């Protein structure tokens, strides 16, 4: 499956979930932690990174 096809499926799922919840569900799925907000196929790319074990880490610096 390619990113476009996968993104189309995610868009449908997000639409129905959002209508059911009464709010935008973007950012609420497990793979959303791997999202970089790409303009093309963000959910498909995030799901791919999530499934392959790629994650985003934040580094916090302690202020003195």
PyMOL Python script that loads the backbone (N, CA, C, O; Angstrom):
from pymol import cmd

cmd.read_pdbstr("""\
ATOM      1  N   UNK A   1       0.850  -1.177   0.000  1.00  0.00           N
ATOM      2  CA  UNK A   1       0.000   0.000   0.000  1.00  0.00           C
ATOM      3  C   UNK A   1       0.897   1.243   0.000  1.00  0.00           C
ATOM      4  O   UNK A   1       1.925   1.274   0.678  1.00  0.00           O
ATOM      5  N   UNK A   2       0.507   2.249  -0.754  1.00  0.00           N
ATOM      6  CA  UNK A   2       1.299   3.467  -0.805  1.00  0.00           C
ATOM      7  C   UNK A   2       0.766   4.511   0.186  1.00  0.00           C
ATOM      8  O   UNK A   2      -0.323   4.352   0.737  1.00  0.00           O
ATOM      9  N   UNK A   3       1.533   5.567   0.404  1.00  0.00           N
ATOM     10  CA  UNK A   3       1.155   6.592   1.380  1.00  0.00           C
ATOM     11  C   UNK A   3      -0.184   7.248   1.036  1.00  0.00           C
ATOM     12  O   UNK A   3      -0.981   7.525   1.933  1.00  0.00           O
ATOM     13  N   UNK A   4      -0.439   7.496  -0.237  1.00  0.00           N
ATOM     14  CA  UNK A   4      -1.691   8.162  -0.621  1.00  0.00           C
ATOM     15  C   UNK A   4      -2.901   7.313  -0.249  1.00  0.00           C
ATOM     16  O   UNK A   4      -3.857   7.818   0.340  1.00  0.00           O
ATOM     17  N   UNK A   5      -2.865   6.045  -0.586  1.00  0.00           N
ATOM     18  CA  UNK A   5      -3.971   5.141  -0.274  1.00  0.00           C
ATOM     19  C   UNK A   5      -4.166   5.020   1.235  1.00  0.00           C
ATOM     20  O   UNK A   5      -5.291   5.051   1.734  1.00  0.00           O
ATOM     21  N   UNK A   6      -3.062   4.883   1.942  1.00  0.00           N
ATOM     22  CA  UNK A   6      -3.131   4.760   3.402  1.00  0.00           C
ATOM     23  C   UNK A   6      -3.656   6.050   4.031  1.00  0.00           C
ATOM     24  O   UNK A   6      -4.457   5.999   4.964  1.00  0.00           O
ATOM     25  N   UNK A   7      -3.210   7.210   3.527  1.00  0.00           N
ATOM     26  CA  UNK A   7      -3.679   8.489   4.051  1.00  0.00           C
ATOM     27  C   UNK A   7      -5.175   8.653   3.808  1.00  0.00           C
ATOM     28  O   UNK A   7      -5.891   9.149   4.678  1.00  0.00           O
ATOM     29  N   UNK A   8      -5.652   8.242   2.640  1.00  0.00           N
ATOM     30  CA  UNK A   8      -7.091   8.314   2.345  1.00  0.00           C
ATOM     31  C   UNK A   8      -7.890   7.514   3.369  1.00  0.00           C
ATOM     32  O   UNK A   8      -8.950   7.954   3.814  1.00  0.00           O
ATOM     33  N   UNK A   9      -7.384   6.343   3.741  1.00  0.00           N
ATOM     34  CA  UNK A   9      -8.066   5.521   4.741  1.00  0.00           C
ATOM     35  C   UNK A   9      -8.044   6.198   6.107  1.00  0.00           C
ATOM     36  O   UNK A   9      -9.058   6.223   6.805  1.00  0.00           O
ATOM     37  N   UNK A  10      -6.896   6.744   6.491  1.00  0.00           N
ATOM     38  CA  UNK A  10      -6.801   7.449   7.769  1.00  0.00           C
ATOM     39  C   UNK A  10      -7.736   8.655   7.807  1.00  0.00           C
ATOM     40  O   UNK A  10      -8.364   8.927   8.830  1.00  0.00           O
ATOM     41  N   UNK A  11      -7.827   9.375   6.694  1.00  0.00           N
ATOM     42  CA  UNK A  11      -8.708  10.542   6.639  1.00  0.00           C
ATOM     43  C   UNK A  11     -10.160  10.153   6.879  1.00  0.00           C
ATOM     44  O   UNK A  11     -10.883  10.858   7.583  1.00  0.00           O
ATOM     45  N   UNK A  12     -10.590   9.043   6.302  1.00  0.00           N
ATOM     46  CA  UNK A  12     -11.962   8.567   6.516  1.00  0.00           C
ATOM     47  C   UNK A  12     -12.180   8.172   7.969  1.00  0.00           C
ATOM     48  O   UNK A  12     -13.201   8.515   8.566  1.00  0.00           O
ATOM     49  N   UNK A  13     -11.232   7.460   8.528  1.00  0.00           N
ATOM     50  CA  UNK A  13     -11.334   7.042   9.934  1.00  0.00           C
ATOM     51  C   UNK A  13     -11.381   8.263  10.844  1.00  0.00           C
ATOM     52  O   UNK A  13     -12.220   8.345  11.741  1.00  0.00           O
ATOM     53  N   UNK A  14     -10.476   9.213  10.609  1.00  0.00           N
ATOM     54  CA  UNK A  14     -10.451  10.429  11.436  1.00  0.00           C
ATOM     55  C   UNK A  14     -11.745  11.213  11.307  1.00  0.00           C
ATOM     56  O   UNK A  14     -12.240  11.756  12.295  1.00  0.00           O
ATOM     57  N   UNK A  15     -12.302  11.281  10.096  1.00  0.00           N
ATOM     58  CA  UNK A  15     -13.541  12.016   9.885  1.00  0.00           C
ATOM     59  C   UNK A  15     -14.674  11.410  10.709  1.00  0.00           C
ATOM     60  O   UNK A  15     -15.371  12.124  11.432  1.00  0.00           O
ATOM     61  N   UNK A  16     -14.857  10.098  10.601  1.00  0.00           N
ATOM     62  CA  UNK A  16     -15.943   9.448  11.335  1.00  0.00           C
ATOM     63  C   UNK A  16     -15.713   9.502  12.847  1.00  0.00           C
ATOM     64  O   UNK A  16     -16.654   9.734  13.607  1.00  0.00           O
ATOM     65  N   UNK A  17     -14.477   9.292  13.285  1.00  0.00           N
ATOM     66  CA  UNK A  17     -14.169   9.389  14.720  1.00  0.00           C
ATOM     67  C   UNK A  17     -14.419  10.803  15.234  1.00  0.00           C
ATOM     68  O   UNK A  17     -14.926  10.981  16.341  1.00  0.00           O
ATOM     69  N   UNK A  18     -14.065  11.802  14.438  1.00  0.00           N
ATOM     70  CA  UNK A  18     -14.259  13.208  14.834  1.00  0.00           C
ATOM     71  C   UNK A  18     -15.739  13.554  14.916  1.00  0.00           C
ATOM     72  O   UNK A  18     -16.164  14.254  15.835  1.00  0.00           O
ATOM     73  N   UNK A  19     -16.522  13.069  13.964  1.00  0.00           N
ATOM     74  CA  UNK A  19     -17.966  13.322  13.989  1.00  0.00           C
ATOM     75  C   UNK A  19     -18.592  12.665  15.223  1.00  0.00           C
ATOM     76  O   UNK A  19     -19.457  13.252  15.873  1.00  0.00           O
ATOM     77  N   UNK A  20     -18.159  11.470  15.534  1.00  0.00           N
ATOM     78  CA  UNK A  20     -18.692  10.734  16.686  1.00  0.00           C
ATOM     79  C   UNK A  20     -18.311  11.420  17.997  1.00  0.00           C
ATOM     80  O   UNK A  20     -19.135  11.523  18.905  1.00  0.00           O
ATOM     81  N   UNK A  21     -17.063  11.891  18.097  1.00  0.00           N
ATOM     82  CA  UNK A  21     -16.574  12.512  19.322  1.00  0.00           C
ATOM     83  C   UNK A  21     -16.984  13.979  19.445  1.00  0.00           C
ATOM     84  O   UNK A  21     -16.966  14.539  20.541  1.00  0.00           O
ATOM     85  N   UNK A  22     -17.350  14.600  18.329  1.00  0.00           N
ATOM     86  CA  UNK A  22     -17.717  16.010  18.352  1.00  0.00           C
ATOM     87  C   UNK A  22     -16.525  16.940  18.456  1.00  0.00           C
ATOM     88  O   UNK A  22     -16.664  18.099  18.847  1.00  0.00           O
ATOM     89  N   UNK A  23     -15.341  16.424  18.100  1.00  0.00           N
ATOM     90  CA  UNK A  23     -14.121  17.246  18.111  1.00  0.00           C
ATOM     91  C   UNK A  23     -13.128  16.647  17.123  1.00  0.00           C
ATOM     92  O   UNK A  23     -13.272  15.499  16.701  1.00  0.00           O
ATOM     93  N   UNK A  24     -12.133  17.423  16.763  1.00  0.00           N
ATOM     94  CA  UNK A  24     -11.104  16.960  15.839  1.00  0.00           C
ATOM     95  C   UNK A  24     -10.240  15.922  16.545  1.00  0.00           C
ATOM     96  O   UNK A  24      -9.662  16.199  17.596  1.00  0.00           O
ATOM     97  N   UNK A  25     -10.156  14.749  15.977  1.00  0.00           N
ATOM     98  CA  UNK A  25      -9.407  13.661  16.588  1.00  0.00           C
ATOM     99  C   UNK A  25      -7.947  13.602  16.130  1.00  0.00           C
ATOM    100  O   UNK A  25      -7.202  12.711  16.538  1.00  0.00           O
ATOM    101  N   UNK A  26      -7.548  14.534  15.297  1.00  0.00           N
ATOM    102  CA  UNK A  26      -6.161  14.591  14.850  1.00  0.00           C
ATOM    103  C   UNK A  26      -5.254  14.737  16.073  1.00  0.00           C
ATOM    104  O   UNK A  26      -5.471  15.609  16.915  1.00  0.00           O
ATOM    105  N   UNK A  27      -4.248  13.887  16.163  1.00  0.00           N
ATOM    106  CA  UNK A  27      -3.317  13.932  17.281  1.00  0.00           C
ATOM    107  C   UNK A  27      -3.688  12.999  18.419  1.00  0.00           C
ATOM    108  O   UNK A  27      -3.000  12.971  19.439  1.00  0.00           O
ATOM    109  N   UNK A  28      -4.762  12.235  18.268  1.00  0.00           N
ATOM    110  CA  UNK A  28      -5.218  11.398  19.374  1.00  0.00           C
ATOM    111  C   UNK A  28      -4.950   9.900  19.180  1.00  0.00           C
ATOM    112  O   UNK A  28      -5.341   9.090  20.020  1.00  0.00           O
ATOM    113  N   UNK A  29      -4.306   9.540  18.113  1.00  0.00           N
ATOM    114  CA  UNK A  29      -4.043   8.126  17.841  1.00  0.00           C
ATOM    115  C   UNK A  29      -2.633   7.766  18.299  1.00  0.00           C
ATOM    116  O   UNK A  29      -1.784   8.641  18.470  1.00  0.00           O
ATOM    117  N   UNK A  30      -2.391   6.465  18.498  1.00  0.00           N
ATOM    118  CA  UNK A  30      -1.089   6.017  19.003  1.00  0.00           C
ATOM    119  C   UNK A  30       0.075   6.501  18.150  1.00  0.00           C
ATOM    120  O   UNK A  30       1.107   6.917  18.676  1.00  0.00           O
ATOM    121  N   UNK A  31      -0.090   6.445  16.852  1.00  0.00           N
ATOM    122  CA  UNK A  31       0.997   6.802  15.944  1.00  0.00           C
ATOM    123  C   UNK A  31       1.228   8.311  15.850  1.00  0.00           C
ATOM    124  O   UNK A  31       2.218   8.745  15.260  1.00  0.00           O
ATOM    125  N   UNK A  32       0.341   9.107  16.415  1.00  0.00           N
ATOM    126  CA  UNK A  32       0.468  10.569  16.310  1.00  0.00           C
ATOM    127  C   UNK A  32       1.722  11.102  17.006  1.00  0.00           C
ATOM    128  O   UNK A  32       2.193  12.192  16.682  1.00  0.00           O
ATOM    129  N   UNK A  33       2.259  10.345  17.954  1.00  0.00           N
ATOM    130  CA  UNK A  33       3.510  10.741  18.594  1.00  0.00           C
ATOM    131  C   UNK A  33       4.682  10.724  17.634  1.00  0.00           C
ATOM    132  O   UNK A  33       5.726  11.312  17.916  1.00  0.00           O
ATOM    133  N   UNK A  34       4.520  10.058  16.508  1.00  0.00           N
ATOM    134  CA  UNK A  34       5.565   9.979  15.487  1.00  0.00           C
ATOM    135  C   UNK A  34       5.326  10.964  14.350  1.00  0.00           C
ATOM    136  O   UNK A  34       6.055  10.950  13.358  1.00  0.00           O
ATOM    137  N   UNK A  35       4.308  11.821  14.481  1.00  0.00           N
ATOM    138  CA  UNK A  35       3.955  12.755  13.416  1.00  0.00           C
ATOM    139  C   UNK A  35       4.908  13.944  13.377  1.00  0.00           C
ATOM    140  O   UNK A  35       5.246  14.524  14.410  1.00  0.00           O
ATOM    141  N   UNK A  36       5.331  14.292  12.174  1.00  0.00           N
ATOM    142  CA  UNK A  36       6.178  15.464  11.965  1.00  0.00           C
ATOM    143  C   UNK A  36       5.408  16.582  11.272  1.00  0.00           C
ATOM    144  O   UNK A  36       5.967  17.639  10.980  1.00  0.00           O
ATOM    145  N   UNK A  37       4.115  16.345  11.007  1.00  0.00           N
ATOM    146  CA  UNK A  37       3.269  17.362  10.389  1.00  0.00           C
ATOM    147  C   UNK A  37       3.591  17.633   8.938  1.00  0.00           C
ATOM    148  O   UNK A  37       3.432  18.760   8.469  1.00  0.00           O
ATOM    149  N   UNK A  38       4.041  16.621   8.217  1.00  0.00           N
ATOM    150  CA  UNK A  38       4.323  16.799   6.801  1.00  0.00           C
ATOM    151  C   UNK A  38       3.062  17.245   6.076  1.00  0.00           C
ATOM    152  O   UNK A  38       1.952  16.906   6.486  1.00  0.00           O
ATOM    153  N   UNK A  39       3.228  17.988   5.020  1.00  0.00           N
ATOM    154  CA  UNK A  39       2.056  18.482   4.287  1.00  0.00           C
ATOM    155  C   UNK A  39       1.469  17.410   3.392  1.00  0.00           C
ATOM    156  O   UNK A  39       0.303  17.513   3.011  1.00  0.00           O
ATOM    157  N   UNK A  40       2.229  16.388   3.042  1.00  0.00           N
ATOM    158  CA  UNK A  40       1.698  15.278   2.232  1.00  0.00           C
ATOM    159  C   UNK A  40       1.702  14.005   3.065  1.00  0.00           C
ATOM    160  O   UNK A  40       2.751  13.568   3.539  1.00  0.00           O
ATOM    161  N   UNK A  41       0.541  13.421   3.240  1.00  0.00           N
ATOM    162  CA  UNK A  41       0.348  12.126   3.882  1.00  0.00           C
ATOM    163  C   UNK A  41       0.895  12.048   5.315  1.00  0.00           C
ATOM    164  O   UNK A  41       1.633  11.116   5.633  1.00  0.00           O
ATOM    165  N   UNK A  42       0.556  12.990   6.172  1.00  0.00           N
ATOM    166  CA  UNK A  42       1.135  13.009   7.526  1.00  0.00           C
ATOM    167  C   UNK A  42       0.801  11.764   8.348  1.00  0.00           C
ATOM    168  O   UNK A  42       1.672  11.228   9.033  1.00  0.00           O
ATOM    169  N   UNK A  43      -0.438  11.301   8.289  1.00  0.00           N
ATOM    170  CA  UNK A  43      -0.832  10.139   9.094  1.00  0.00           C
ATOM    171  C   UNK A  43      -0.162   8.868   8.595  1.00  0.00           C
ATOM    172  O   UNK A  43       0.310   8.056   9.391  1.00  0.00           O
ATOM    173  N   UNK A  44      -0.122   8.698   7.297  1.00  0.00           N
ATOM    174  CA  UNK A  44       0.504   7.507   6.719  1.00  0.00           C
ATOM    175  C   UNK A  44       1.986   7.465   7.059  1.00  0.00           C
ATOM    176  O   UNK A  44       2.520   6.411   7.403  1.00  0.00           O
ATOM    177  N   UNK A  45       2.635   8.589   6.964  1.00  0.00           N
ATOM    178  CA  UNK A  45       4.065   8.638   7.282  1.00  0.00           C
ATOM    179  C   UNK A  45       4.304   8.399   8.774  1.00  0.00           C
ATOM    180  O   UNK A  45       5.236   7.689   9.149  1.00  0.00           O
ATOM    181  N   UNK A  46       3.464   8.990   9.618  1.00  0.00           N
ATOM    182  CA  UNK A  46       3.601   8.795  11.067  1.00  0.00           C
ATOM    183  C   UNK A  46       3.351   7.338  11.439  1.00  0.00           C
ATOM    184  O   UNK A  46       4.076   6.778  12.262  1.00  0.00           O
ATOM    185  N   UNK A  47       2.341   6.724  10.848  1.00  0.00           N
ATOM    186  CA  UNK A  47       2.047   5.316  11.130  1.00  0.00           C
ATOM    187  C   UNK A  47       3.213   4.433  10.694  1.00  0.00           C
ATOM    188  O   UNK A  47       3.556   3.469  11.379  1.00  0.00           O
ATOM    189  N   UNK A  48       3.818   4.762   9.560  1.00  0.00           N
ATOM    190  CA  UNK A  48       4.971   4.006   9.077  1.00  0.00           C
ATOM    191  C   UNK A  48       6.131   4.119  10.067  1.00  0.00           C
ATOM    192  O   UNK A  48       6.754   3.114  10.408  1.00  0.00           O
ATOM    193  N   UNK A  49       6.421   5.334  10.526  1.00  0.00           N
ATOM    194  CA  UNK A  49       7.499   5.519  11.506  1.00  0.00           C
ATOM    195  C   UNK A  49       7.181   4.766  12.801  1.00  0.00           C
ATOM    196  O   UNK A  49       8.054   4.119  13.379  1.00  0.00           O
ATOM    197  N   UNK A  50       5.926   4.854  13.252  1.00  0.00           N
ATOM    198  CA  UNK A  50       5.508   4.200  14.489  1.00  0.00           C
ATOM    199  C   UNK A  50       5.657   2.684  14.379  1.00  0.00           C
ATOM    200  O   UNK A  50       6.176   2.043  15.293  1.00  0.00           O
ATOM    201  N   UNK A  51       5.208   2.115  13.278  1.00  0.00           N
ATOM    202  CA  UNK A  51       5.270   0.662  13.088  1.00  0.00           C
ATOM    203  C   UNK A  51       6.701   0.154  12.970  1.00  0.00           C
ATOM    204  O   UNK A  51       6.988  -0.994  13.306  1.00  0.00           O
ATOM    205  N   UNK A  52       7.594   1.012  12.492  1.00  0.00           N
ATOM    206  CA  UNK A  52       8.995   0.617  12.330  1.00  0.00           C
ATOM    207  C   UNK A  52       9.861   1.014  13.521  1.00  0.00           C
ATOM    208  O   UNK A  52      11.081   0.852  13.487  1.00  0.00           O
ATOM    209  N   UNK A  53       9.239   1.529  14.563  1.00  0.00           N
ATOM    210  CA  UNK A  53       9.967   1.827  15.785  1.00  0.00           C
ATOM    211  C   UNK A  53      10.672   3.161  15.826  1.00  0.00           C
ATOM    212  O   UNK A  53      11.477   3.401  16.726  1.00  0.00           O
ATOM    213  N   UNK A  54      10.389   4.049  14.863  1.00  0.00           N
ATOM    214  CA  UNK A  54      10.991   5.376  14.892  1.00  0.00           C
ATOM    215  C   UNK A  54      10.116   6.269  15.762  1.00  0.00           C
ATOM    216  O   UNK A  54       8.897   6.298  15.589  1.00  0.00           O
ATOM    217  N   UNK A  55      10.725   7.000  16.698  1.00  0.00           N
ATOM    218  CA  UNK A  55       9.963   7.875  17.583  1.00  0.00           C
ATOM    219  C   UNK A  55      10.626   9.240  17.655  1.00  0.00           C
ATOM    220  O   UNK A  55      11.808   9.389  17.349  1.00  0.00           O
ATOM    221  N   UNK A  56       9.850  10.227  18.063  1.00  0.00           N
ATOM    222  CA  UNK A  56      10.378  11.575  18.282  1.00  0.00           C
ATOM    223  C   UNK A  56      10.693  11.729  19.754  1.00  0.00           C
ATOM    224  O   UNK A  56       9.879  11.375  20.607  1.00  0.00           O
ATOM    225  N   UNK A  57      11.844  12.243  20.053  1.00  0.00           N
ATOM    226  CA  UNK A  57      12.235  12.487  21.432  1.00  0.00           C
ATOM    227  C   UNK A  57      12.451  13.977  21.635  1.00  0.00           C
ATOM    228  O   UNK A  57      12.940  14.675  20.746  1.00  0.00           O
ATOM    229  N   UNK A  58      12.088  14.444  22.791  1.00  0.00           N
ATOM    230  CA  UNK A  58      12.342  15.834  23.146  1.00  0.00           C
ATOM    231  C   UNK A  58      13.429  15.856  24.208  1.00  0.00           C
ATOM    232  O   UNK A  58      13.441  15.025  25.116  1.00  0.00           O
ATOM    233  N   UNK A  59      14.317  16.787  24.090  1.00  0.00           N
ATOM    234  CA  UNK A  59      15.378  16.935  25.073  1.00  0.00           C
ATOM    235  C   UNK A  59      15.123  18.222  25.822  1.00  0.00           C
ATOM    236  O   UNK A  59      15.070  19.301  25.230  1.00  0.00           O
ATOM    237  N   UNK A  60      14.966  18.104  27.111  1.00  0.00           N
ATOM    238  CA  UNK A  60      14.725  19.276  27.949  1.00  0.00           C
ATOM    239  C   UNK A  60      15.995  19.611  28.701  1.00  0.00           C
ATOM    240  O   UNK A  60      16.652  18.727  29.252  1.00  0.00           O
ATOM    241  N   UNK A  61      16.334  20.867  28.724  1.00  0.00           N
ATOM    242  CA  UNK A  61      17.524  21.303  29.458  1.00  0.00           C
ATOM    243  C   UNK A  61      17.084  21.927  30.767  1.00  0.00           C
ATOM    244  O   UNK A  61      16.157  22.735  30.824  1.00  0.00           O
ATOM    245  N   UNK A  62      17.772  21.529  31.798  1.00  0.00           N
ATOM    246  CA  UNK A  62      17.462  22.067  33.112  1.00  0.00           C
ATOM    247  C   UNK A  62      18.073  23.466  33.222  1.00  0.00           C
ATOM    248  O   UNK A  62      19.260  23.669  32.967  1.00  0.00           O
ATOM    249  N   UNK A  63      17.228  24.421  33.607  1.00  0.00           N
ATOM    250  CA  UNK A  63      17.736  25.786  33.777  1.00  0.00           C
ATOM    251  C   UNK A  63      18.213  25.954  35.199  1.00  0.00           C
ATOM    252  O   UNK A  63      17.580  25.478  36.141  1.00  0.00           O
ATOM    253  N   UNK A  64      19.340  26.636  35.349  1.00  0.00           N
ATOM    254  CA  UNK A  64      19.905  26.869  36.696  1.00  0.00           C
ATOM    255  C   UNK A  64      19.318  28.083  37.333  1.00  0.00           C
ATOM    256  O   UNK A  64      19.677  28.424  38.460  1.00  0.00           O
TER     257      UNK A  64
END
""", "prot")
cmd.dss("prot")
cmd.show_as("cartoon", "prot")
cmd.util.cbc("prot")
cmd.orient("prot")
